[in-house]
Structure formats: structure tokens, C-alpha cells
């Protein structure tokens, strides 16, 4: 028996059930929603949007493990939990630590991307991934998966640019990008208002205060990157909008696609160049 051509699809933008022959989605206005290029993995998204968060966590873990394997004889085994299983500075430098030393001296501008996926120890990555696991679902729910990816990526970049301008010599960690999610959620809560918005505003605002106080009490914390991330996240939240004001559209998907492509290209370059350094 011949297979009949399917008559219904999910709109790649709003995920409503529509006819495959629609010239424009009757719900969100997307043109030619049945076209093949609009129904690939990126434009229609993962079936489970939590997979975006898992992908970010897995990449962070992979880069941490690789930073250990790149220079295993220099891994920190101190009784200090903050220094336990810490990659060597040489390993982190070649994998893309950022700051005035890599950028100003060696012109490694791409490190403002790669530094968001490097960590200085097991406690460092553990705390950051726990924070990401708690905050990212909120941002994803209120902004959508594509805007969350863009806020995370661009906010981390802006955070490290501010850190560079402030003169921080060498720095790493996902906290700048995570702080951008905090900034976006704070803006959302304040903008939306109501009991739910105010609750988010107070709760996540407490996160921001806690991070600032922690940075003052513990030496070596990059408060410039944290502050830059929070500020960038709020600005991006305003510029991109959130779900209740504006549904995700093709621009948001293209922007997220560019962020993902740039991040993967930078991390691949970091890994390849670091391996080349070890072999030469």
C-alpha cells in the first residue's frame, strides 16, 4: 500500500497543529510552515526543550574533563576543596581562558566565548552547573529555548568583555553566562509584575545579591564578569522580549543558531589548538 502524504504538521514556530498546505500559520503567521527547511531539527527544536540545558551542561563537563586530560601531571590534589582536581593554568590558557593576558598580549579575542565553558576545579564546575540547572529552566520557560540560548551566550560574552575592560588578567567560568540568565529573569519578574512576577523578582534578585556578597568575601571571584552578565541579561531580555509579550520567531532562531555555531567553532578551535600545542 502506498503511504499517503501527511496532511497535518506542527508549526515549527508556535507548535500548533495545522494543515501541511497552509501558506501561513493561522496562529502565529509564519510563512510556509510546511516547507522542508523550516522543519529541520534546529527550527522545530528538540522534542524536549530541557535538552538545550542538558547540552550546555554536557559541553561544560566535556571541556572540564579535557582540561584535566590535557595536562594530567599538573592537576591540583590539594586538601583545599576549591583547588581539588583543578586543571593547570597552562591547560586553561590553551583551551581559552580569557582576560587581559590572553586578549591584549596574545590577541586571543575568541577566548571571551571559550572562557564560559572552562572551570578551575571540581567545586567550581559543580556550583556553576547546579546554579545553571536551577535558573535555566525558568529562563527557558519565560523566554523560550532559542532566546535562552542567545541570552546565555551573548550575556557571557558581554560579561567577559566588561571583565577585560576592568583589567582582570586571567579568568574562566560559566558564571558570567549564568548571571546573564539572572539579569533576564529579574527583568522579566519586574516587567510582568503580579504575584508570580514579584516572587521571581525577589527570589532571583536574592541570587544576585548573594553572588555579589560572595564575590566580596571570597578572593579571586570575578565580580566584573558577574555584573556585566547581569546587566547584559537584563538588556537582552528587554531587546528580545519574553513569551507573554512576543512569541519566538525566525529572528530568535537565527540568532540562537549563530550563537551555537560560533560557540562550537570556538570550542573546536580551542581543543584542536591545545592538542597541537601538546604534540609540538
C-alpha positions, 0 to 999 in steps of 0.5 A: 500500500502506498503511504499517503502524504501527511496532511497535518504538521506542527508549526515549527514556530508556535507548535500548533497543529495545522494543515501541511498546505497552509501558506501561513500559520493561522496562529502565529503567521509564519510563512510556509510552515510546511516547507522542508527547511523550516522543519529541520531539527534546529527550527522545530527544536528538540522534542524536549526543550530541557535538552538545550540545558542538558547540552550546555551542561554536557559541553561544560563537563566535556571541556572540564574533563579535557582540561584535566586530560590535557595536562594530567601531571599538573592537576591540583590534589590539594586538601583545599576543596576549591583547588581539588582536581583543578586543571593547570593554568597552562591547560586553561590558557590553551583551551581559552581562558580569557582576560587581559593576558590572553586578549591584549598580549596574545590577541586571543579575542575568541577566548571571551566565548571559550572562557564560559565553558572552562572551570578551575576545579571540581567545586567550581564546575559543580556550583556553576552547573547546579546554579545553571540547572536551577535558573535555566529552566525558568529562563527557558520557560519565560523566554523560550529555548532559542532566546535562552540560548542567545541570552546565555551566550551573548550575556557571557560574552558581554560579561567577559568583555566588561571583565577585560575592560576592568583589567582582570588578567586571567579568568574562566567560568560559566558564571558570567553566562549564568548571571546573564540568565539572572539579569533576564529573569529579574527583568522579566519578574519586574516587567510582568509584575503580579504575584508570580512576577514579584516572587521571581523578582525577589527570589532571583534578585536574592541570587544576585545579591548573594553572588555579589556578597560572595564575590566580596568575601571570597578572593579571586571571584570575578565580580566584573564578569558577574555584573556585566552578565547581569546587566547584559541579561537584563538588556537582552531580555528587554531587546528580545522580549519574553513569551507573554509579550512576543512569541519566538520567531525566525529572528530568535532562531537565527540568532540562537543558531549563530550563537551555537555555531560560533560557540562550537567553532570556538570550542573546536578551535580551542581543543584542536589548538591545545592538542597541537600545542601538546604534540609540538 
